[in-house]
């Protein structure tokens, strides 16, 4: 009887343990599905209320639990990790107190900002209860000092103390003019400038007022900046933006203003009822990447001004004021309608905005047992619907652009995520979609250290074998679980992780290194495996390692500060900002495969190592950087008039395209628009400038050692054209091509085609009876195409086209004739040219 009682107790205990573990796992899964993320505490930084609370709560539980039993098994918790940011004034060398400092840290794949002010010793202090990765330290601008931004990837563990020193700089001086629509200087205009990025409503960091001639000077600006102007009755038509590298004393920088106008209108539903509280806005051109925005000053570009926001009233009406008289892109948002975006002239008649309800899709979801999936979540785009008691759903506001086709996915407790692409919504209800879910598969395991102990707070993410087309690319593969937001987890106190709602198939499991927040330990497995073990081993993290030295190409001296960006299989990875007195670098943790590497350093031209295959292991690279030079290029014709509608590329000695920055964006080509081009960031030394003008391509060798700040003028005579009449004859008999051409030339001279007509009547020559194509090319580029139809009435006249001067290649092909290629010299200036194509029948 005692044995039976003991056995029953053991069974009950086992059931209790199993129930607790399962309940805890389900609770963890629910937390993940609701995107409840635990994050480390940070003191005295500000942050979400949950910061610190959950960890303090768990620590208390851990301490209470440790009270029972042998305390040697539960060592005292480590003190918080501490980050100290010391702020030093670059002019005086003294530490600065009461300065706001912001620190960005990453924990479990999520980045958050924390704030603190420097104390009398000049240090701002942040503390974190868990291991975090310090990503960035940022000091906003102060009255006579510009912002400082230091990017890094440094792990900070409990008990560890780390100090980062940042230096405040005075910044740069921006000079220019505020002008009106005709280029006249505007006195007493207020110039407002921001260091870094600008959002409407932000207070300006720097202000000044223009002099009588419209000139202005702004000090302590940069390195990034945005500048606009303000004056009563006027609106800012064009502002300035960019990144300053030196005091901008070059002429030509202008902020343009024009008369202020209004944009008014009404927001209506499809049945023409007014819509209240719609968000209405006009945005400026700060996000433009057009090469037309470039200015003569390297790093500085223009942008179209004018931004305003409002909401529609009860009658649906809106009014946007203070805008320049341009075609403005108007945005209107009001649920559940599609966002309206269309250009309208500011100052024109009132706009009537009729919102589009979009397309609708209806359907029914059943579970693995073919029963209605009540409560299943169906999501498409930004719309989420919950299935009713019968499993039915209706998604509205959908868009079908064709490429990529629309899609939706379904999440339901205990079932695998299901994604359907394409779906076919319609203006009514579209097709009725039936979806049956499959049972979920779970993937779980632990992350442990070299000694087998679980590691808490490690980000783990997965990649399955089912992908879809979202219409854009990103750093990770577009898998079903990524789209559903169930591809990331964080290890608990025992190092355990768990993924639910997965489908059958293979998965790659990645554990992110707590040291740098980038490198991963990888394991391939299948859904259903709940015993995955990932060992945090530094050697395994390293994978492909790039190591070497960066030196000055002219002096062979080490470059002490630089940034390395690897591109693995075409996708850019993290920027590695490095400093080393000997110019040494090491970048580890890259996946094996095709890797291209970009090197950047202040004052130097960027250098790219072309993509090639790298295997696991260390690869030694020695890199020599050349000082950056700016090419100021004028492309003109023989009369000194600028060319437009062309493209410019710059090649190095090996014929590889070089990149330069326009409007702050790296480019490998620029458009000719009539104005001189300013191409900064090119390597000093000999380069080749290649200009393409329509079908003409010309090259010019330029030594950037010798150019300095002078303009380089590239003279390319304008291409001339001639009208050409194309006639086709088929040689049927024994006539030679030379005989026919002599007869043709004589007929043109005398305007007498009798001999040729006699040969046609005799059957020695014939006119085409089937249509065929004539393709004209020059220097390998297409210049014209003609379709020759059968000629009527024995006429020799055919098609007429315009061809560029010079040698043109003519290719003829059609039914019943031999394919032929001929060459013809087009002479510009002649009023009319005749081209005879002689072919033979097959």
C-alpha angles and dihedrals in degrees: 000000000000091000091052091048093050092048091050091051091051091051092049091049091050091050090049092051092047091049092050093049092047092047091049091048091050090048090051090049091050091050090052092048091052090049093240101162125191114221136185123264118250123195130226089359119105120240145133114326093246091064108112096357098090092043093048089048093051092045089056091051091047091051093049091049091049090058091075117074130356109355090202086074091059111049118201113274117262119250118258120282110254128212116193118192112197115201116206126187108235095211100049100023089227126129115258121227130202093026119144113241126187124199125193116206133179124220125170092349096308126108123212135177123231128189136210137156125235116258125223089283090059095249129125111203130209126181129197128190094205136044109280136173114237105221106171143002114205131184113191118224120279126199098281101015131068129229121282123210122183117183120200144147106224125153116226115196131192110281093020123119121204131180126202122188121206125185124218115224132198092233128207141309121242119200130182146114136274108221138179128237093285096045099260117143116255116218123211094018115148114236116204124192137182129202110226123354123355130219124183109264095030113130112243118254094210132026136176140161125241123247125238092280093048094255122143140185124203119190132197094029132147158313083202116017147168122204131186136163133234130198132156113269092011136091130209108256097177129014133185129247140161144091120303120221099170139002104296104229094147115119123243103057107132138171107207125211134187140174114308114242138179133236114208135172149127131268113220137180119235089267088052099252115144116257116217127206095020113158108244123186146158116207130207127233099260091121095051116122097188117140087221088075093068120117130201088261113085112243095014122102139169128246133193111259130216125092128165138159134199142144129244119255129234089278091051093249125138137183127201114191138191097036128144117250096260139113100279127198105238119204123195123182126185126149132271092018129086118265112266117223121171139137119253131174112254110232092025128117119304114289122234110209113194109188121223117232089207125213129317133220126191130187150135131253123205127186129238090281091053091250122133110280097226112192095017111148117233116193133185121168106320095336121100122185131183118221116244128230091286092048092251125144139179122203117193134182094049125154127211110199093163096231111083097020116230119264142181135199134208130215121190131165113266094010138098119258111260124203123188122198127200107029122173114224118182142199088259111030101309121216119338108250121210117197126182116193127218128221114276124252120214126216116194143153146125139281110219138176126238090280094052097253117139116254117218127215098024116147112233123187134177140212120202130193098253115091137174137191113259093174096249140061129241140169095278132049116270098247128165093247091049091055092047092050094238098112099092133066138163125226118248128223091290094048092253125146133181136193121195135180092048129149128230113278147074123314137190112219118204127192112197118226111249087210100066104003090231114067118082142203107222134205129177116216142135134262109270094045106123097170102067112149122195116188117208097227119162093213091054091049093056098068107151109017122194113198135165147095134294115212140174108262093217102042102021087227116142118263103230102197125036145137126237122199117184120201110207115198089342097309122111115238129199122313110248109209107196138180124191129154090221095044092245122153141180126189114184138175099055122146117247115256141071108349130181119187128210121199123196131177135167112272092010132100114249115257126206126199106211120245118276138153117283122188129203110290139054122316120194116219129181115197130191117197125202124216114262120252132185121231116207106196132190116187109196139162128242090281094052094254115140120250121232136186093046138114130235126204130176121214132194126227091279093052094253118143114252124215127228134175124258120175086352093300123113110243138179095199138029135202123243109229101165097271124097115273122234111202112183128186100042119144116255116251134051117345134166120235111207119194124191116199110178104295094349123090121186132177133208127190112224127185106211089195089070104034101073114169095331123115117254111222117207112192115204116172113231116259114251126208139207134204110243129194113211119209126179129205129176119220108220104164137039096295115129122230090240092057092051094047092050090051090047094052091048091049091052092048095048096029087231118127097173096116092050092048090050090053089051091051090048091053095244091112130026140186119239115270096188128055117251140175129253115199119194121198135175124196088351094304127114114251105164145355127202131189109211112207124199110282119239130216096012092288118161094204115108137161127333124213140165116247131182119250119264132049114337125190116221122201119189126191135162146124115308098009135093114253108251139182120203135175124225132185111225112206114203117215095041109116096226134000129198121214117197116199113198115197137171127226118246 
